[in-house]
């Protein structure tokens, strides 16, 4: 479960970087950070769902 939290925190950091980049006017980097944040969010969601499904199957 710890890796789900770590991935979620990493996603929040990438999203914060995207906001800061957008405010500073670097839209190319903002897009990159949004994509990276989305990948981390999806990874955390998929890992959490897989772990939840495995617990229910015992």
Buried (B, 14 or more C-beta within 10 A) or exposed (E): EEEBEEBBEBBEBBBEBBEEBBEEEBEEBBEBBBEBBBBBBEBBBEBBEEEEEEEEEE
